[in-house]
Amino acid sequence: MFKINDNYLKLPGSYLFSNIAKKVNAFSEQHPEATIIRLGIGDVTQPLAPAIIDALHGAVDEMAHAETFRGYAPDLGYEFLRNAIAKNDFADRGCEIAADEIFISDGAKCDSGNIQEIFSLDNRIAVCDPVYPVYVDSNVMAGRTGSYDPLTERWSDVIYMPCTEANGFAPEFPKQTPDLIYLCFPNNPTGATITKSQLQEWVDYANRVGAVILFDAAYEAYISEDDVPHSIYECEGARTCAIELRSFSKNAGFTGTRLGFTVIPKDLKANGVMLHALWARRHGTKYNGAPYIVQKAGEAVYSEAGKKQVTEQVAYYMKNAQTIREGLQAAGFTAYGGVNSPYVWLKTPDHMTSWEFFDYLLEQANVVGTPGSGFGPSGEGYFRLTGFGTYENTLAALERIRRL
Ligand SMILES: Cc1ncc(COP(=O)(O)O)c(C=O)c1O
């Protein structure tokens, strides 16, 4: 009789977004006249920029002719895209990353879920709390996290680094020494960032204890302040301790088009073995590359027109985020984020739980957000709103919240 991977059965089940959908549907049925505004979404809403659409059309036409048709993509991705990334995302920021240290993929979710495969099951992971759930759940599936305690909502073999108001939503070095450290800045869900000198301390720490930092920079395009690093490779010594995950989803609207990349410097080694070689082997064995058409679209993000257009899109979402943060503060809420990130993290009023505030906001203002407790126990008492809606809806939602 076959046996399943019963690590999957340990997963407590992510009820967050299905619970939200259920509650919103029930409310709509009872109140068909209510116009609900959704500010909980982590998905973009603006269409792909014209330069990207032009590149897509051009690439589709190439596929129609034998002379320009493309089949399987090279394992690491097309050189035209890896060169554009190496120049724009790294060389221009003073980071030493070569094009052949960049692995093109279909997004940061897959890469952040799959990367743990190249590490032994004995490794101890450390995550921020609250956290993007993929980091923990993919390690649960692999069998690296021990047992789950529903009371504390924690795994026995995971090191949690609480990110709270008290520490400015920046993790502190854990008491136990981790082997793999997941960091995501600008952060989903808190919207917090850390400065370059804070990140440098993490790089120094990882090099000192022999840990690898898995740095998720999916939201780097939203950084507006100077001392916030766009890449971990801005820090000295990161080439020997850090893997960086990047996405085209939030900077250029590729959530449905799918494109991302992972950087593994060749200096990152365990007992002389390059992690780069392991990931290249995995890529070659299990992955056949992002479509040519989509990689051409990705290249267009780095064209002069593309850069200008995606910068305008990010500015649109950031205007929403600023409207939310300032609107909430004017209405007497304590709100964080929204400066270097599309996410605003607000404290629920009157000691309401995250879910109590969800119900209150839905019923009284017909506005939907995301309860902070869904991202981990330290998210209790917080609530996430995002700048990814339309400006008109954002203004209308804030006006309703102000009138509460
Ligand atoms: C922190 C973080 N990493 C990665 C992703 C997913 O990126 P992609 O669309 O490239 O898979 C998200 C999406 O919400 C995210 O919040």
Ligand as a Chemical Component Dictionary entry (heavy atoms), coordinates in Angstrom:
data_LIG
# 
_chem_comp.id                   LIG 
_chem_comp.type                 NON-POLYMER 
_chem_comp.pdbx_formal_charge   0 
_chem_comp.three_letter_code    LIG 
# 
loop_
_chem_comp_atom.comp_id 
_chem_comp_atom.atom_id 
_chem_comp_atom.alt_atom_id 
_chem_comp_atom.type_symbol 
_chem_comp_atom.charge 
_chem_comp_atom.model_Cartn_x 
_chem_comp_atom.model_Cartn_y 
_chem_comp_atom.model_Cartn_z 
_chem_comp_atom.pdbx_ordinal 
LIG C1 C1 C 0 6.825 38.319 0.746  1  
LIG C2 C2 C 0 6.335 37.769 -0.536 2  
LIG N1 N1 N 0 7.160 37.005 -1.265 3  
LIG C3 C3 C 0 6.740 36.475 -2.431 4  
LIG C4 C4 C 0 5.467 36.698 -2.903 5  
LIG C5 C5 C 0 5.010 36.034 -4.171 6  
LIG O1 O1 O 0 5.651 36.537 -5.280 7  
LIG P1 P1 P 0 5.353 35.926 -6.715 8  
LIG O2 O2 O 0 4.081 36.512 -7.225 9  
LIG O3 O3 O 0 6.555 36.318 -7.512 10 
LIG O4 O4 O 0 5.263 34.437 -6.587 11 
LIG C6 C6 C 0 4.584 37.475 -2.179 12 
LIG C7 C7 C 0 3.217 37.711 -2.679 13 
LIG O5 O5 O 0 2.333 38.194 -2.075 14 
LIG C8 C8 C 0 5.034 38.024 -0.963 15 
LIG O6 O6 O 0 4.230 38.781 -0.219 16 
# 
loop_
_chem_comp_bond.comp_id 
_chem_comp_bond.atom_id_1 
_chem_comp_bond.atom_id_2 
_chem_comp_bond.value_order 
_chem_comp_bond.pdbx_ordinal 
LIG C1 C2 SING 1  
LIG C2 N1 SING 2  
LIG C2 C8 DOUB 3  
LIG N1 C3 DOUB 4  
LIG C3 C4 SING 5  
LIG C4 C5 SING 6  
LIG C4 C6 DOUB 7  
LIG C5 O1 SING 8  
LIG O1 P1 SING 9  
LIG P1 O2 DOUB 10 
LIG P1 O3 SING 11 
LIG P1 O4 SING 12 
LIG C6 C7 SING 13 
LIG C6 C8 SING 14 
LIG C7 O5 DOUB 15 
LIG C8 O6 SING 16 
# 
